[in-house]
Protein backbone atom coordinates (compact mmCIF):
# COMPACT_ATOMS: atom_id res chain seq x y z
CA UNK A 1 0.00 0.00 0.00
CA UNK A 2 1.26 3.47 -0.89
CA UNK A 3 1.86 5.90 1.99
CA UNK A 4 -0.34 9.02 1.85
CA UNK A 5 1.81 12.16 2.07
CA UNK A 6 0.45 15.53 3.10
CA UNK A 7 3.38 17.67 1.98
CA UNK A 8 2.58 21.23 0.99
CA UNK A 9 4.03 24.58 0.00
CA UNK A 10 3.42 27.71 2.05
CA UNK A 11 4.20 31.13 0.69
CA UNK A 12 4.85 34.74 1.65
CA UNK A 13 3.54 36.28 -1.56
CA UNK A 14 1.10 38.49 0.36
CA UNK A 15 3.82 39.85 2.65
CA UNK A 16 6.16 40.66 -0.23
CA UNK A 17 3.39 42.21 -2.29
CA UNK A 18 2.19 44.46 0.54
CA UNK A 19 5.73 45.57 1.41
CA UNK A 20 6.21 46.49 -2.26
CA UNK A 21 2.90 48.42 -2.15
CA UNK A 22 1.46 46.50 -5.10
CA UNK A 23 -2.11 45.47 -5.75
CA UNK A 24 -2.86 41.88 -6.66
CA UNK A 25 -3.58 43.06 -10.20
CA UNK A 26 -0.22 44.86 -10.48
CA UNK A 27 1.71 41.81 -9.31
CA UNK A 28 -0.30 39.56 -11.61
CA UNK A 29 0.53 41.74 -14.62
CA UNK A 30 4.23 41.72 -13.74
CA UNK A 31 4.45 37.91 -13.53
CA UNK A 32 2.00 37.08 -16.34
CA UNK A 33 -0.99 35.62 -14.51
CA UNK A 34 -4.50 36.72 -13.53
CA UNK A 35 -5.39 38.64 -10.40
CA UNK A 36 -7.41 35.57 -9.34
CA UNK A 37 -4.25 33.42 -9.44
CA UNK A 38 -2.48 35.80 -7.04
CA UNK A 39 -5.58 35.88 -4.81
CA UNK A 40 -5.86 32.09 -4.45
CA UNK A 41 -2.09 31.73 -4.04
CA UNK A 42 -2.06 34.23 -1.18
CA UNK A 43 -4.93 32.34 0.48
CA UNK A 44 -2.93 29.11 0.27
CA UNK A 45 -5.40 27.46 -2.10
CA UNK A 46 -3.04 27.25 -5.08
CA UNK A 47 0.53 26.01 -5.44
CA UNK A 48 2.23 27.72 -8.38
CA UNK A 49 4.27 25.96 -11.01
CA UNK A 50 8.00 26.09 -10.54
CA UNK A 51 8.22 28.57 -13.41
CA UNK A 52 5.69 30.93 -11.82
CA UNK A 53 7.38 30.61 -8.42
CA UNK A 54 10.69 31.56 -10.07
CA UNK A 55 9.08 34.54 -11.82
CA UNK A 56 7.67 35.81 -8.53
CA UNK A 57 10.99 35.40 -6.71
CA UNK A 58 12.85 37.11 -9.56
CA UNK A 59 10.34 39.98 -9.58
CA UNK A 60 10.91 40.58 -5.86
CA UNK A 61 14.67 40.02 -6.33
CA UNK A 62 14.86 37.30 -3.65
CA UNK A 63 15.73 33.62 -3.56
CA UNK A 64 12.77 31.35 -4.22
CA UNK A 65 12.92 29.90 -0.70
CA UNK A 66 12.46 33.41 0.72
CA UNK A 67 8.88 33.30 -0.58
CA UNK A 68 8.03 29.59 -0.90
CA UNK A 69 8.67 27.00 1.80
CA UNK A 70 8.24 23.25 1.56
CA UNK A 71 6.28 21.77 4.48
CA UNK A 72 6.85 18.07 5.08
CA UNK A 73 4.16 15.60 6.05
CA UNK A 74 4.75 16.34 9.73
CA UNK A 75 3.93 20.03 9.33
CA UNK A 76 7.33 21.64 9.85
CA UNK A 77 8.78 24.05 7.32
CA UNK A 78 12.08 23.28 5.68
CA UNK A 79 13.96 26.46 6.67
Secondary structure by P-SEA (a helix, b strand, c coil): cbbbbbcccccaaaaaaaaacccaaaaaaaacccaaaaaaaaaccccccaaaaaaaaaaacccccccbbbbcccccccc
